[in-house]
Amino acid sequence: MNVTAPDQARDPMIVHHASDLNFALRPGSKAVDAGTILPIINDDSTGTAPDLGALELGQPAPVYGPRWLKPGDIFYR
């Protein structure tokens, strides 16, 4: 998982938002299917076990915040 954008290495004053970063695991990573099932929390995982990353590999990211936004709209910028 790479959470440091290349531009930040050149200019530390650049501010990145979470929506600009990719928090998905790489396919084949040791963290894929390496978690433990927690009922009601992650029992809908798609592999043999839940992933250890922030997002389940191959699943859409969860939606948090206002539901009135159109896909791709960001309200906090």
N, C-alpha and C positions, 0 to 999 in steps of 0.2 A: 504494500500500500504506500503510495507516494502522496504525502499531503503538503509537500513543499513545492510551490510552483517555481519554475526556472527563473522567472523575472525577479523573484524575491531575493535570490542569491546576488543579483546585480544591484538591486535597490531595496534596502530593508524598509523604506518608507511606503512601499506599495502595500495596500491593504487588500487582502483576499477574503472573500466571503465563503462560507461553507458551500453555497450553491455553485461556486466556481471550481470546487475540488471534487475529485473522484474518490469516494470512500469504499468502493467495491474491492473485493479480494480478486486476485488473479486466479483464473482457472488452473487447477493443479496445485495450488498452494497447500501447504500442510494444514492451514487453518480451515480449509473447506471440509465440511462434514466432520469436524473434530470436537464439536460441542456436546452438551448433555441436554436432553429434552427436559424443559420445564413446562409442566401443564399450564395451558392458557397463555403462556408467554411466547413460546417458540415451537409449539407442537405442530405447526403448519409448515415446517421446513420441507424442502423438496428433495433433499438427498437422503443418505442413510442416517444422518444426524444433522443438527443445526450447525451453521457456520459460526466461526468465532469472530467474524468481522462485524462491522456496523450494519451491513446489508447482507441479506441472503443472496447468494450468487444466482443469477438468472431471474430474480424476482424484481418487480418495480419497487422503487423507493417508497416508503410510507409517506403519507401526506399529513403534515401537521399545520396548525394555524388556521386562518380563515378559509372557509370552503367556497367563498364567493369569488375567489381569484380564478382566472382562466389558466390552463396549463402553461407553465413557463413564466407567468407573472410573479414578481417578487415584491412584497409590500414593504420591506424594511430598508430599502435602498433609497 
